[in-house]
Amino acid sequence: MADQTVRSPDPRLRERLDAAIDREAKIPRALDSLGPIAGRRVILVDAVDGLRVGQLEELGGVVTAVTAAQLASIPGRSADVVVAMWTVIRPGEELAASQVAEVMRILDPAGRLLVVHDYGRDDVSALLRTAEQEAQLVGWSHRNGPFLTNGFKVRVLHCWWSWETLEEAVGLLRDAFGAPGIALGESLRRPRLSYKVAVYHRDHELVALTPGATA
C-alpha cells in the first residue's frame, strides 16, 4: 500500500521522497479534473500514509481511506469517486476483476473510477522496475490493452522528481536506491528526473477487466 509509487519503511527517507515526487501536485489536480473531487464522497484505496488523503481533502472531497480488502465491507452506492492507487486493479492479476466489481458496486450510478499507475517510459523507470515490468506497464496503456478495451480512457501526466540542488538529488537517490541510485545520480546534469503517471478513468459500468493484448 502506498501514497507514492515508491515506498520506504524509514519515515525520514519516505518524507524526503514525498517532498521530491510531483512537487507541482499534478497528480491530485488531475484527479480533481477527472472526478471531480470537490464536494463529493471519495473512497481512496490503498493510500495509507496520509499524503493523498490530505491532498484530496484540500480539494474539498469527503475522503474515506481503505485497503483493497476492506472494499467488500463498504455499502453499495456510497461513493461518488473511487481512487485506486498503484497497488490495486492490476490487469492480469487474479484479484483485478473482483476488485473492479467491488468498486462498481460501491459507486453511485453517476460515479467515476480513477486508477493510478505509473506510465513508464521515463527517467525513473530503471530505478523502480525490471525490463519485463516496464513492458507490462507499456502494454496496459495500449489501445488494445486491458484498460482501454474495457471502457477506460487514459490521461498521461508528465510529472517530475525534483530537488533544489544536484547535491540533494544525488543524496536521496543514493540513500533510497543504493548502487542504481548512485549511478543515476552521477549522470544528472540538473536536479530533476522525468516521471510519467497514467490515470485510467471510466464512468460507472460493471466490466470484467479482461487481460487484453499487450503488444
MARBA-3410 file (N, C-alpha, C, O; in Angstrom, 1 decimal):
215
0.9,-1.2,0.0,0.0,0.0,0.0,0.9,1.2,0.0,1.9,1.3,0.7 ~ 0.6,2.2,-0.8,1.5,3.4,-0.9,0.8,4.6,-1.5,-0.1,4.5,-2.3 ~ 1.2,5.7,-0.9,0.7,7.0,-1.4,1.5,7.4,-2.6,1.1,8.3,-3.4 ~ 2.7,6.8,-2.8,3.6,7.1,-3.9,3.9,5.8,-4.6,3.6,4.7,-4.0 ~ 4.5,5.9,-5.7,4.8,4.6,-6.5,6.0,3.9,-5.8,6.1,2.7,-5.9
6.8,4.6,-5.0,7.9,4.0,-4.3,7.7,4.3,-2.8,7.3,5.4,-2.4 ~ 8.0,3.4,-1.9,7.7,3.5,-0.5,8.9,3.0,0.3,9.5,2.0,-0.1 ~ 9.3,3.7,1.3,10.4,3.3,2.2,9.9,3.0,3.6,9.0,3.8,4.1 ~ 10.4,2.0,4.3,10.0,1.8,5.7,10.6,2.8,6.6,10.1,3.0,7.8 ~ 11.6,3.6,6.2,12.2,4.6,7.0,11.4,5.9,6.9,11.3,6.5,5.8
10.7,6.4,7.9,9.8,7.6,7.8,10.6,8.8,7.3,10.0,9.6,6.6 ~ 11.8,9.0,7.7,12.5,10.2,7.3,12.9,10.1,5.8,12.8,11.1,5.1 ~ 13.2,8.9,5.4,13.5,8.7,3.9,12.2,8.9,3.1,12.2,9.5,2.1 ~ 11.1,8.3,3.7,9.8,8.5,3.0,9.4,10.0,2.9,8.9,10.4,1.9 ~ 9.7,10.7,3.9,9.4,12.2,3.9,10.2,12.9,2.8,9.7,13.7,2.1
11.5,12.5,2.6,12.3,13.1,1.6,11.8,12.7,0.2,11.8,13.5,-0.7 ~ 11.3,11.5,0.0,10.8,11.0,-1.3,9.5,11.8,-1.6,9.3,12.3,-2.7 ~ 8.6,11.9,-0.6,7.4,12.6,-0.8,7.6,14.1,-1.2,6.9,14.7,-2.0 ~ 8.7,14.7,-0.6,9.0,16.1,-0.9,9.5,16.3,-2.3,9.4,17.3,-2.9 ~ 10.1,15.2,-2.9,10.7,15.3,-4.2,9.7,14.9,-5.4,9.8,15.4,-6.5
8.8,14.0,-5.1,8.0,13.4,-6.2,6.7,14.3,-6.4,5.9,14.5,-5.5 ~ 6.6,14.7,-7.6,5.4,15.5,-8.1,5.2,16.7,-7.2,4.2,16.9,-6.6 ~ 6.3,17.5,-7.0,6.2,18.8,-6.2,5.2,19.7,-6.8,4.6,20.6,-6.1 ~ 4.9,19.6,-8.1,3.9,20.5,-8.7,2.5,20.1,-8.5,1.5,20.8,-8.9 ~ 2.3,18.9,-7.8,1.0,18.4,-7.5,0.1,18.2,-8.7,-1.1,18.5,-8.7
0.7,17.7,-9.7,-0.1,17.4,-11.0,-1.0,16.2,-10.7,-2.1,16.1,-11.3 ~ -0.6,15.2,-9.9,-1.5,14.1,-9.7,-2.8,14.4,-9.0,-3.8,14.1,-9.5 ~ -2.8,15.1,-7.9,-4.1,15.5,-7.3,-4.9,16.4,-8.2,-6.2,16.3,-8.2 ~ -4.3,17.3,-8.9,-5.0,18.2,-9.8,-5.7,17.4,-10.9,-6.8,17.7,-11.3 ~ -5.0,16.4,-11.4,-5.6,15.5,-12.5,-6.8,14.8,-11.9,-7.8,14.6,-12.6
-6.7,14.2,-10.7,-7.8,13.5,-10.0,-9.0,14.4,-9.9,-10.1,14.0,-10.1 ~ -8.8,15.7,-9.5,-9.9,16.6,-9.4,-10.5,16.9,-10.7,-11.7,17.0,-10.8 ~ -9.7,17.0,-11.7,-10.2,17.3,-13.1,-11.1,16.1,-13.6,-12.1,16.4,-14.3 ~ -10.6,14.9,-13.3,-11.3,13.7,-13.8,-12.5,13.3,-13.0,-13.4,12.6,-13.5 ~ -12.5,13.6,-11.7,-13.5,13.2,-10.8,-14.9,13.8,-11.0,-15.7,13.1,-11.6
-15.1,15.0,-10.7,-14.2,15.8,-9.8,-14.2,15.4,-8.4,-15.0,14.5,-8.0 ~ -13.4,16.0,-7.5,-13.3,15.7,-6.1,-14.1,16.6,-5.2,-14.8,16.1,-4.3 ~ -14.2,17.8,-5.5,-14.8,18.8,-4.6,-16.2,18.5,-4.3,-17.0,18.3,-5.2 ~ -16.5,18.5,-3.0,-17.9,18.3,-2.5,-18.5,16.9,-2.7,-19.7,16.7,-2.6 ~ -17.6,15.9,-3.0,-18.1,14.5,-3.3,-17.5,13.5,-2.4,-16.5,13.7,-1.7
-18.2,12.4,-2.3,-17.8,11.3,-1.4,-16.7,10.5,-2.2,-16.9,9.9,-3.2 ~ -15.5,10.4,-1.6,-14.4,9.8,-2.2,-13.9,8.6,-1.4,-13.6,8.8,-0.2 ~ -13.8,7.5,-2.1,-13.2,6.3,-1.5,-11.8,6.2,-2.1,-11.6,6.1,-3.3 ~ -10.8,6.3,-1.2,-9.4,6.2,-1.6,-8.8,4.8,-1.2,-8.8,4.5,0.0 ~ -8.4,4.1,-2.2,-8.0,2.7,-1.9,-6.5,2.5,-2.0,-5.8,2.9,-2.9
-5.9,2.0,-0.9,-4.5,1.6,-0.7,-3.6,2.9,-0.7,-2.5,2.8,-1.3 ~ -4.0,3.9,-0.1,-3.2,5.0,0.2,-3.2,5.2,1.8,-4.2,5.7,2.3 ~ -2.1,4.9,2.5,-2.2,4.8,3.9,-1.4,5.8,4.7,-1.5,5.9,5.9 ~ -0.5,6.6,4.0,0.4,7.4,4.7,-0.2,8.8,5.0,0.4,9.6,5.8 ~ -1.3,9.1,4.4,-2.0,10.4,4.7,-1.7,11.5,3.7,-2.4,12.5,3.7
-0.7,11.3,2.8,-0.4,12.3,1.8,-1.6,12.5,0.9,-2.0,13.7,0.7 ~ -2.1,11.5,0.3,-3.2,11.6,-0.7,-4.5,12.0,0.0,-5.3,12.7,-0.6 ~ -4.7,11.5,1.2,-5.9,11.9,1.9,-5.9,13.4,2.1,-6.9,14.0,1.8 ~ -4.8,13.9,2.5,-4.7,15.4,2.8,-4.9,16.2,1.5,-5.6,17.2,1.5 ~ -4.3,15.7,0.4,-4.5,16.4,-0.9,-5.9,16.4,-1.4,-6.4,17.5,-1.8
-6.6,15.3,-1.3,-8.0,15.2,-1.7,-8.9,16.0,-0.8,-9.9,16.6,-1.3 ~ -8.6,16.0,0.5,-9.4,16.8,1.4,-9.2,18.3,1.1,-10.2,19.1,1.2 ~ -8.0,18.7,0.8,-7.8,20.1,0.4,-8.6,20.5,-0.8,-8.9,21.7,-1.0 ~ -8.8,19.5,-1.7,-9.6,19.8,-2.9,-11.1,19.8,-2.6,-11.9,20.1,-3.5 ~ -11.5,19.5,-1.3,-12.9,19.6,-1.0,-13.6,18.3,-0.9,-14.9,18.2,-0.8
-12.9,17.2,-1.1,-13.5,15.8,-1.0,-13.8,15.4,0.4,-13.1,15.7,1.3 ~ -14.8,14.6,0.5,-15.1,13.9,1.8,-14.5,12.5,1.6,-15.1,11.6,1.0 ~ -13.3,12.3,2.2,-12.5,11.2,1.9,-12.5,10.1,2.9,-12.4,10.3,4.1 ~ -12.6,8.8,2.5,-12.5,7.7,3.3,-11.4,6.8,2.7,-11.5,6.4,1.6 ~ -10.3,6.5,3.5,-9.2,5.7,3.0,-9.4,4.3,3.5,-9.7,4.0,4.6
-9.3,3.3,2.5,-9.5,1.9,2.9,-8.4,1.1,2.2,-7.8,1.5,1.2 ~ -8.3,-0.2,2.6,-7.4,-1.1,1.9,-8.3,-1.8,0.9,-9.5,-1.8,0.9 ~ -7.7,-2.5,-0.1,-8.4,-3.3,-1.0,-9.3,-4.4,-0.4,-10.4,-4.7,-0.8 ~ -8.8,-4.9,0.7,-9.5,-6.0,1.4,-10.8,-5.4,2.1,-11.7,-6.2,2.4 ~ -10.8,-4.1,2.4,-12.0,-3.5,3.0,-13.1,-3.1,2.1,-14.2,-2.7,2.5
-12.9,-3.2,0.8,-13.9,-2.8,-0.2,-15.2,-3.6,0.0,-16.3,-3.0,-0.1 ~ -15.1,-4.8,0.3,-16.3,-5.7,0.4,-17.2,-5.2,1.6,-18.4,-5.5,1.6 ~ -16.7,-4.5,2.5,-17.5,-4.1,3.7,-18.1,-2.7,3.5,-18.9,-2.3,4.4 ~ -17.9,-2.1,2.4,-18.4,-0.7,2.1,-19.8,-0.9,1.5,-20.0,-1.7,0.6 ~ -20.8,-0.1,2.0,-22.2,-0.2,1.4,-22.2,0.2,-0.1,-21.4,1.0,-0.5
-23.1,-0.4,-0.8,-23.3,-0.1,-2.2,-23.7,1.4,-2.4,-24.4,2.0,-1.6 ~ -23.3,1.9,-3.5,-23.6,3.3,-3.9,-23.3,4.3,-2.9,-24.0,5.3,-2.8 ~ -22.2,4.1,-2.2,-21.8,5.0,-1.1,-20.7,6.0,-1.5,-20.2,6.7,-0.7 ~ -20.2,5.9,-2.8,-19.1,6.7,-3.2,-19.5,7.4,-4.6,-20.1,6.8,-5.4 ~ -19.0,8.7,-4.7,-19.2,9.4,-6.0,-17.9,9.2,-6.8,-18.0,9.2,-8.1
-16.8,9.0,-6.2,-15.5,8.8,-6.8,-14.7,7.7,-6.1,-14.7,7.8,-4.8 ~ -14.2,6.8,-6.8,-13.2,5.8,-6.2,-11.8,6.1,-6.8,-11.7,6.0,-8.1 ~ -10.8,6.3,-6.0,-9.5,6.5,-6.5,-8.7,5.3,-6.0,-8.5,5.1,-4.8 ~ -8.2,4.5,-7.0,-7.4,3.3,-6.7,-5.9,3.6,-7.0,-5.6,3.9,-8.1 ~ -5.1,3.5,-6.0,-3.7,3.8,-6.1,-2.9,2.7,-6.7,-3.5,1.7,-7.2
-1.6,2.8,-6.8,-0.7,1.9,-7.5,-0.9,0.4,-7.3,-0.7,-0.4,-8.2 ~ -1.2,0.0,-6.1,-1.1,-1.4,-5.8,-2.4,-2.2,-6.1,-2.4,-3.4,-5.9 ~ -3.5,-1.6,-6.5,-4.7,-2.3,-6.8,-5.1,-2.2,-8.2,-4.7,-1.3,-8.9 ~ -6.1,-3.1,-8.6,-6.6,-3.1,-10.0,-5.4,-3.2,-11.0,-5.2,-2.3,-11.8 ~ -4.7,-4.3,-10.9,-3.6,-4.5,-11.8,-4.0,-5.7,-12.8,-4.1,-6.8,-12.4
-4.2,-5.3,-14.1,-4.6,-6.3,-15.0,-3.7,-7.5,-15.1,-2.5,-7.4,-15.0 ~ -4.3,-8.7,-15.2,-3.6,-9.9,-15.3,-3.4,-10.6,-14.0,-3.1,-11.8,-13.9 ~ -3.6,-9.8,-12.9,-3.6,-10.5,-11.6,-4.9,-11.0,-11.2,-6.0,-10.5,-11.6 ~ -4.9,-12.0,-10.3,-6.1,-12.8,-10.0,-7.3,-12.0,-9.4,-8.4,-12.2,-9.7 ~ -6.9,-10.9,-8.6,-7.9,-10.2,-7.9,-8.5,-9.0,-8.8,-9.4,-8.3,-8.3
-7.9,-8.7,-9.9,-8.2,-7.5,-10.7,-9.7,-7.4,-11.0,-10.4,-6.4,-10.7 ~ -10.3,-8.5,-11.5,-11.7,-8.4,-11.9,-12.6,-8.3,-10.7,-13.6,-7.5,-10.8 ~ -12.3,-9.0,-9.6,-13.2,-8.9,-8.5,-13.1,-7.5,-7.8,-14.0,-7.0,-7.3 ~ -11.9,-6.9,-7.9,-11.7,-5.5,-7.3,-12.5,-4.5,-8.1,-13.1,-3.6,-7.6 ~ -12.5,-4.6,-9.5,-13.3,-3.7,-10.3,-14.8,-3.9,-10.0,-15.5,-3.0,-9.9
-15.2,-5.2,-9.8,-16.6,-5.4,-9.5,-17.0,-4.8,-8.2,-18.1,-4.2,-8.0 ~ -16.1,-4.9,-7.1,-16.4,-4.3,-5.8,-16.5,-2.8,-6.0,-17.4,-2.1,-5.4 ~ -15.6,-2.2,-6.7,-15.6,-0.7,-6.9,-16.9,-0.3,-7.6,-17.5,0.7,-7.1 ~ -17.3,-1.0,-8.6,-18.5,-0.6,-9.3,-19.8,-0.8,-8.4,-20.7,0.0,-8.6 ~ -19.7,-1.7,-7.5,-20.8,-1.9,-6.6,-21.0,-0.7,-5.6,-22.1,-0.3,-5.3
-19.9,-0.2,-5.2,-19.9,0.9,-4.2,-20.1,2.2,-4.8,-20.4,3.2,-4.1 ~ -19.9,2.3,-6.1,-20.0,3.6,-6.8,-21.5,4.0,-7.0,-22.3,3.1,-7.3 ~ -21.8,5.2,-6.9,-23.1,5.8,-7.3,-23.2,5.6,-8.8,-22.2,5.6,-9.5 ~ -24.4,5.4,-9.4,-24.5,5.2,-10.8,-23.9,6.3,-11.7,-23.5,6.1,-12.8 ~ -23.8,7.5,-11.1,-23.2,8.6,-11.8,-21.7,8.8,-11.4,-21.1,9.8,-11.7
-21.1,7.8,-10.7,-19.8,7.9,-10.2,-18.7,7.6,-11.2,-18.9,7.3,-12.3 ~ -17.5,7.8,-10.7,-16.3,7.7,-11.6,-15.2,6.9,-10.8,-15.0,7.0,-9.6 ~ -14.5,6.0,-11.6,-13.4,5.2,-11.1,-12.1,5.8,-11.7,-12.0,5.9,-12.9 ~ -11.2,6.1,-10.9,-9.9,6.6,-11.3,-8.8,5.7,-10.8,-8.7,5.5,-9.6 ~ -8.0,5.1,-11.7,-7.0,4.1,-11.3,-5.6,4.7,-11.7,-5.3,5.0,-12.8
-4.8,4.8,-10.7,-3.5,5.5,-10.8,-2.4,4.4,-10.9,-2.2,3.6,-10.0 ~ -1.6,4.5,-12.0,-0.4,3.6,-12.2,0.7,4.5,-12.8,0.4,5.5,-13.4 ~ 1.9,4.0,-12.7,3.0,4.6,-13.5,2.8,4.3,-14.9,2.3,3.2,-15.3 ~ 3.2,5.2,-15.8,3.1,5.1,-17.2,4.4,4.5,-17.8,4.3,3.9,-18.9 ~ 5.5,4.7,-17.1,6.8,4.2,-17.6,7.3,5.2,-18.6,6.9,6.3,-18.8
8.4,4.7,-19.3,9.0,5.5,-20.4,9.6,6.8,-19.9,9.4,7.9,-20.5 ~ 10.2,6.8,-18.7,10.7,8.0,-18.1,12.1,7.7,-17.4,12.6,6.6,-17.5 ~ 12.6,8.7,-16.8,14.0,8.6,-16.2,14.0,7.7,-15.0,15.0,7.0,-14.8 ~ 12.9,7.6,-14.3,12.9,6.8,-13.0,12.6,5.3,-13.2,12.7,4.5,-12.3 ~ 12.3,4.9,-14.4,11.9,3.5,-14.7,12.9,2.5,-14.3,12.6,1.5,-13.7
14.2,2.9,-14.6,15.3,1.9,-14.3,15.4,1.7,-12.8,15.9,0.7,-12.3 ~ 15.0,2.7,-12.0,15.1,2.5,-10.5,14.0,1.7,-9.9,14.2,1.0,-8.9 ~ 12.9,1.6,-10.6,11.7,1.1,-10.0,11.3,-0.3,-10.4,10.5,-1.0,-9.8 ~ 11.7,-0.7,-11.6,11.2,-2.0,-12.2,12.2,-2.6,-13.2,13.1,-2.0,-13.7 ~ 11.9,-3.9,-13.4,12.7,-4.6,-14.4,12.2,-4.3,-15.8,11.2,-3.7,-15.9
12.9,-4.7,-16.8,12.5,-4.5,-18.2,11.2,-5.2,-18.4,10.3,-4.7,-19.2 ~ 11.0,-6.4,-17.8,9.7,-7.1,-18.0,8.5,-6.3,-17.4,7.5,-6.2,-18.0 ~ 8.7,-5.8,-16.2,7.7,-5.0,-15.6,7.4,-3.7,-16.3,6.3,-3.3,-16.4 ~ 8.4,-3.1,-16.9,8.2,-1.9,-17.7,7.4,-2.2,-18.9,6.5,-1.4,-19.3 ~ 7.7,-3.3,-19.6,6.9,-3.8,-20.8,5.5,-4.0,-20.4,4.6,-3.7,-21.2
5.2,-4.5,-19.2,3.8,-4.7,-18.8,3.1,-3.4,-18.6,2.0,-3.2,-19.1 ~ 3.7,-2.4,-18.0,3.1,-1.0,-17.9,2.8,-0.5,-19.3,1.7,0.1,-19.5 ~ 3.8,-0.6,-20.2,3.6,-0.1,-21.6,2.4,-0.7,-22.2,1.5,-0.1,-22.9 ~ 2.2,-2.1,-22.0,1.1,-2.8,-22.6,-0.2,-2.4,-22.0,-1.2,-2.4,-22.7 ~ -0.3,-2.0,-20.8,-1.5,-1.6,-20.1,-2.1,-0.3,-20.8,-3.3,-0.2,-20.9
-1.3,0.5,-21.3,-1.7,1.8,-21.9,-2.0,1.7,-23.4,-2.5,2.7,-24.0 ~ -1.8,0.5,-24.0,-2.0,0.4,-25.5,-3.5,0.4,-25.7,-4.3,0.1,-24.9 ~ -3.9,0.8,-26.9,-5.3,0.9,-27.3,-6.0,-0.5,-27.3,-7.2,-0.6,-27.1 ~ -5.2,-1.5,-27.5,-5.7,-2.9,-27.4,-5.3,-3.6,-26.1,-5.4,-4.8,-26.0 ~ -5.0,-2.8,-25.1,-4.6,-3.4,-23.8,-5.8,-3.5,-22.9,-6.9,-3.2,-23.3
-5.5,-4.0,-21.7,-6.6,-4.4,-20.8,-7.4,-3.2,-20.2,-8.6,-3.4,-19.9 ~ -6.9,-2.0,-20.2,-7.7,-0.9,-19.7,-8.6,-0.3,-20.8,-9.8,-0.2,-20.7 ~ -8.0,0.1,-21.9,-8.7,0.8,-23.0,-9.7,-0.1,-23.7,-10.7,0.4,-24.3 ~ -9.5,-1.4,-23.7,-10.5,-2.3,-24.3,-11.7,-2.6,-23.3,-12.6,-3.3,-23.7 ~ -11.6,-2.1,-22.1,-12.7,-2.3,-21.1,-13.3,-1.0,-20.7,-13.7,-0.9,-19.5
-13.4,-0.1,-21.6,-14.1,1.1,-21.3,-13.4,2.3,-20.6,-13.9,3.3,-20.4 ~ -12.1,2.1,-20.3,-11.3,3.1,-19.7,-10.7,4.0,-20.7,-10.5,3.6,-21.9 ~ -10.5,5.3,-20.3,-9.6,6.2,-21.0,-8.4,6.4,-20.2,-8.4,6.1,-19.0 ~ -7.4,7.0,-20.8,-6.2,7.3,-20.0,-5.7,8.7,-20.2,-5.8,9.3,-21.3 ~ -5.3,9.3,-19.1,-4.7,10.6,-19.1,-3.2,10.4,-18.6,-3.0,9.9,-17.5
-2.3,10.9,-19.4,-0.9,10.7,-19.0,-0.4,12.1,-18.4,-0.5,13.1,-19.0 ~ 0.2,12.0,-17.2,0.7,13.2,-16.5,2.2,13.2,-16.6,2.9,12.2,-16.3 ~ 2.8,14.3,-17.1,4.2,14.4,-17.2,4.7,15.1,-16.0,4.8,16.4,-15.9 ~ 5.1,14.3,-15.0,5.5,14.8,-13.7,7.0,14.8,-13.6,7.7,14.5,-14.5 ~ 7.5,15.2,-12.4,8.9,15.2,-12.1,9.2,14.7,-10.7,8.4,14.8,-9.8
10.4,14.1,-10.5,11.0,14.1,-9.2,12.0,15.3,-9.2,12.9,15.3,-10.1 ~ 11.9,16.2,-8.3,12.8,17.4,-8.4,13.3,17.8,-7.0,12.6,17.6,-6.0 ~ 14.4,18.5,-7.1,15.1,18.9,-5.9,15.6,20.3,-6.1,15.7,20.8,-7.2 ~ 16.0,21.0,-5.0,16.6,22.3,-5.1,18.0,22.3,-5.7,18.4,23.2,-6.5 ~ 18.8,21.3,-5.4,20.2,21.2,-5.8,20.5,19.8,-6.3,19.8,18.8,-6.0
21.6,19.7,-7.1,22.1,18.4,-7.5,22.6,17.6,-6.3,22.4,16.3,-6.3 ~ 23.2,18.2,-5.4,23.7,17.5,-4.2,22.5,16.8,-3.4,22.7,15.7,-3.0 ~ 21.4,17.5,-3.3,20.2,16.9,-2.7,19.7,15.8,-3.4,19.3,14.7,-2.9 ~ 19.6,15.9,-4.8,19.1,14.8,-5.6,20.0,13.6,-5.5,19.5,12.5,-5.3 ~ 21.3,13.8,-5.6,22.3,12.7,-5.6,22.2,12.0,-4.2,22.2,10.7,-4.2
22.1,12.7,-3.1,22.0,12.1,-1.8,20.8,11.3,-1.6,20.9,10.2,-1.0 ~ 19.6,11.7,-2.1,18.4,11.0,-1.9,18.4,9.7,-2.8,18.0,8.6,-2.3 ~ 18.9,9.8,-4.0,18.9,8.7,-4.9,19.9,7.6,-4.3,19.6,6.4,-4.4 ~ 21.0,8.0,-3.7,21.9,7.1,-3.1,21.3,6.4,-1.9,21.3,5.2,-1.7 ~ 20.6,7.2,-1.0,20.1,6.7,0.2,18.9,5.8,0.0,18.7,4.8,0.7
18.1,6.1,-1.1,16.9,5.3,-1.3,17.1,4.1,-2.2,16.4,3.1,-2.0 ~ 18.1,4.2,-3.1,18.1,3.1,-4.1,19.5,2.4,-4.2,19.7,1.5,-5.0 ~ 20.5,2.8,-3.4,21.8,2.2,-3.4,22.5,2.4,-4.7,22.5,3.5,-5.3 ~ 23.1,1.3,-5.2,24.0,1.4,-6.4,23.3,1.9,-7.6,23.8,2.8,-8.3 ~ 22.1,1.5,-7.9,21.4,2.0,-9.1,21.1,3.5,-8.9,21.2,4.3,-9.9
20.8,4.0,-7.7,20.6,5.4,-7.5,21.9,6.2,-7.6,21.9,7.3,-8.1 ~ 23.0,5.6,-7.1,24.3,6.3,-7.3,24.6,6.5,-8.8,25.0,7.6,-9.2 ~ 24.4,5.4,-9.6,24.7,5.5,-11.0,23.9,6.6,-11.7,24.4,7.4,-12.5 ~ 22.6,6.6,-11.3,21.7,7.6,-12.0,22.1,9.0,-11.5,22.1,9.9,-12.3 ~ 22.4,9.1,-10.2,22.8,10.4,-9.7,24.0,11.0,-10.4,24.1,12.2,-10.6
25.0,10.1,-10.7,26.2,10.6,-11.3,25.9,11.1,-12.7,26.7,11.9,-13.3 ~ 24.8,10.6,-13.3,24.5,11.1,-14.7,23.7,12.4,-14.8,23.5,12.9,-15.9 ~ 23.3,12.8,-13.6,22.4,14.0,-13.6,23.2,15.3,-14.0,24.3,15.5,-13.6 ~ 22.5,16.1,-14.8,23.0,17.5,-15.1,22.1,18.6,-14.6,22.5,19.7,-14.6 ~ 21.0,18.2,-14.1,20.0,19.1,-13.5,19.3,18.3,-12.4,19.2,17.1,-12.5
18.8,19.0,-11.3,18.2,18.3,-10.2,16.8,17.9,-10.4,15.9,18.2,-9.6 ~ 16.5,17.1,-11.4,15.2,16.5,-11.6,15.2,15.3,-12.5,16.1,15.1,-13.3 ~ 14.2,14.5,-12.4,14.0,13.3,-13.2,12.6,13.3,-13.8,11.7,13.6,-13.1 ~ 12.5,12.9,-15.1,11.1,12.8,-15.6,10.4,11.6,-15.0,11.0,10.6,-14.8 ~ 9.1,11.8,-14.8,8.3,10.8,-14.2,6.9,10.9,-14.8,6.2,11.9,-14.6
6.4,9.8,-15.4,5.1,9.8,-16.1,4.1,8.9,-15.3,4.4,7.8,-15.0 ~ 2.9,9.5,-15.1,1.9,8.8,-14.4,0.7,8.6,-15.3,0.3,9.6,-16.0 ~ 0.0,7.5,-15.3,-1.2,7.2,-16.0,-2.4,7.2,-15.1,-2.4,6.5,-14.1 ~ -3.4,8.0,-15.4,-4.7,7.9,-14.6,-5.7,7.3,-15.6,-6.2,7.9,-16.5 ~ -6.1,6.0,-15.4,-7.1,5.3,-16.2,-8.4,5.7,-15.5,-8.6,5.5,-14.3
-9.4,6.1,-16.3,-10.6,6.6,-15.8,-11.8,6.1,-16.6,-11.7,6.0,-17.8 ~ -12.9,5.9,-15.9,-14.2,5.5,-16.6,-15.4,5.8,-15.7,-15.3,5.9,-14.5 ~ -16.5,5.9,-16.4,-17.8,6.1,-15.7,-18.2,4.7,-15.1,-17.7,3.7,-15.4 ~ -19.3,4.8,-14.3,-19.8,3.6,-13.7,-20.4,2.6,-14.8,-21.3,3.0,-15.5 ~ -19.9,1.4,-14.7,-20.4,0.4,-15.6,-19.6,-0.9,-15.2,-18.4,-0.9,-15.3
-20.3,-2.0,-14.9,-19.6,-3.2,-14.5,-18.9,-3.8,-15.7,-19.5,-4.1,-16.7 ~ -17.6,-4.0,-15.5,-16.8,-4.7,-16.5,-15.9,-5.7,-15.9,-15.7,-5.7,-14.6 ~ -15.4,-6.7,-16.7,-14.6,-7.8,-16.1,-13.1,-7.4,-16.1,-12.4,-8.1,-15.3 ~ -12.6,-6.5,-16.8,-11.2,-6.1,-17.0,-10.4,-7.4,-17.4,-9.6,-7.9,-16.7 ~ -10.8,-7.8,-18.6,-10.1,-9.0,-19.2,-8.6,-8.6,-19.5,-8.4,-7.4,-19.7
-7.7,-9.6,-19.6,-6.3,-9.3,-19.8,-6.0,-8.4,-21.0,-5.2,-7.5,-21.0 ~ -6.7,-8.7,-22.2,-6.4,-7.9,-23.4,-5.0,-8.2,-23.9,-4.3,-9.0,-23.4 ~ -4.7,-7.6,-25.0,-3.4,-7.7,-25.7,-2.4,-6.8,-25.1,-2.8,-5.7,-24.5 ~ -1.1,-7.1,-25.1,-0.1,-6.2,-24.6,0.9,-5.9,-25.7,2.0,-5.3,-25.4 ~ 0.6,-6.1,-26.9,1.6,-5.8,-28.0,1.1,-4.7,-28.8,1.7,-4.3,-29.8
END
